[in-house]
């Protein structure tokens, strides 16, 4: 993380230096444009309108720092799914040095076609920090905790019109029901005190700025 922050700081310094160097040209361009513009149409141009390297308003991070931390850890361990590269720019933009990897890092299907990074439990449901699929995976899918092989969960993955997609903040619904009609995980390691009765949810989605299609 320290190396990543140092790289970001270096890029920012370089951009600020180029912004200062281009300021005279931007000012001249604004002056020329104002001389030739129709005063009855629109407002006058400013140097900022012609500044290519001027710092713009920072965009809101599309992924949580926890998701970014998990993604970087999986990449370091050579476990990251290829579809994650479609959101790698967002991963780097969301990474922070203080972010902690959550206790449950990720869930994945045995065939590797469905991944859920940084899941969080909301009652009997799970909110995926980032849900990723490849192929046409949808319907009932069994996911396994990548760090606890005995913990598996049957979930409903929603159908999307893409062969592969990524979606942040997706709420997944458990794919199995008990004899009383309530959702339940396909299999939970009851001997692990860190593994509560957890369930996943698909179909309802929390509004979130990160919604990526595989590229």
N, C-alpha and C positions, 0 to 999 in steps of 0.2 A: 504494500500500500504506500509506503514511503517513496518508493521509486515512481509509482504512478502519480502521486501528488507533485513530485519534483518535475516530472515531464509536463504536467498540466501548467505548472507555474512558469516553466521555460517557454511554452507555447504562448502563454499570455503576455510575457515580456516581449517576445518577438513581434506579436501582433501590435502591441502598443508602440513599439519602435517604428514599425511600418506605417502606423496611423499618423505619427508625427511627420514622417518623411513625405507622406502624400498630401499633407495639409495645404501647402502652397498651390499644388496642382488643383486640389479640390476647390480652393478659393477662386482661382482663375476660371475654372469651369463654371462655377456659380455666377461669377460676374458676367461672363460671356453669355450664359443662358438668360440672365435677367435683361441684358441689353437687347436681345432678340425676341424676348417673349412679348405676348400681347398682354398689357396691363389689365385688360378687362376680363382675362381668363385666369382664374386661380391665383394663388399667393406666390410671392417671390421665392426663388430658390435660395437655399442656404448651403454653405460648404459641406454640411453633414449629408446633404442629398447626393454628393458625389464622392463621399469618403468610403472606399471599399473596405478598409481595415478598421473602421471605427467600431468600438465595442458596442454591440447591440444589447438590448435588454435580455437578460439571461432567461432561457426557456426553463419551464418547470420540469424537473426530472420525471421521466415517464415510468421509472422503476424505483422500488424502494431500495435503500442502501443494503438491506438484508438480502434481497434478491441478487443484487450485484455481488455481494460478498460470497454467496453460494456459487454463483456462476463463475467467478474467478477461481474459487477453490476447486470446482469440478474441472475447469480448464487446466489448472496446475496438475491435477491428478490424472489428466488425460481421460476423463469420464464424461466430458461435456458432449451432449448430442449435437450433430452437425447443424440442426435447425436453429440452434442458439446463435449461430453466427449472423442470422438475419437481424438480431437485435443487439449485436455486440457494441455498436456505437452508443446505444442507450445504456448498456451495462457500464461502459467506461465513464459515461457522463454522470451516472448515478452512484458510482463508487466513492466511498469516503473512508478515511483512515480509521475512524472511530466505530465503523459498523461492525457488529458482532454476528457471527454465523449462528442462526437459530438452532435450538436443540434438535429439531427434525429438519434436516437440510433439504431433502428432496424425496419424492415418491416417483416410481417409474413402473411401467408395465414390463413384463418379462421379455416381450419382443422389442422393447425400446422405442415403441412408436408413440407413447404418451408419457410426458414428464410433467411433474408439478414441483416447482421450486419454492422454497420457503413457505410451506403450507402453514396456515394458522387455523385453529379450531374455533368455530362459533356455535356453541351448543353442540348439536349433533351433526353440524355441517363443517365443511372446510373451505376456507378461502385460499385459493392458490395465488401466491405472490406473482408467479408467472406460469401459465399453462401452455405447453407446447405439444403439438402433434405432427406426425408425418404420415403420409398416405391418406387414406380415408377413414381413419380411426374415429368411431363414434359408437354410441350405445353403451352397453354395460362392459366395463373394462376393469380388470383387477390390477391394482397398483401395489407395489412393494416398497417399503422403506429401504433406501439404499444402504443404510447403516444397521438395520435390524431386519434380517431376512425373514424372520418369523411373523413380522407385522405386515399383513396384507389387507387391502380394502377394495371392495367392489364399488365402483362409482359409475355414474351416468355421464358420459362425455357428449356434449352437444354436437350436432352435425353442423358443419360449416361448408360453404360452397368452394372451399379451397382444398387442394390435396395436402397441404401442410400449413399450419397457422400457429401464431403465438398470441396470447391474450393475457393481459395483466389484470389482477383483481377478480378473476372468475370464481364464482361460488359453485362448488360441486356438491351433488346430492348422492347419498349412499345408494348403491345399486341393488342391495338385498334387503329383505324385511324379515323380521322375526315372526314367531308364531302369533304375536299380538299385533302384527301389522306395522311395527315401528322399524325404522332403518337400523342397520347394524353393519359393522365391518365384516368382510369375508373371513378375516382371521386376525386376532390381536394377541401379541405376546403378553399374557396376563402376568408373567413372572417379572416383567420389567417395570419398576415403580415409576419410571419416567414416561411410560406409555399408557396414558389414560384411555378411556373408552372413546375412540375417535372415529369419525365418519367423514365421508366426502360428499360433495354436492355438485351437480352439473345442471345447468338450465337457467339459473338465475345469475345475473351478473351485476356486480357493484359498479357504478360509474367510475371510470378510471381513465386518465389521459393516455395510458399506454395500451394500444391495441394494434398489434403488428401482424402483417401478413407475411408469410415466408417469401423471401425474394430469391 
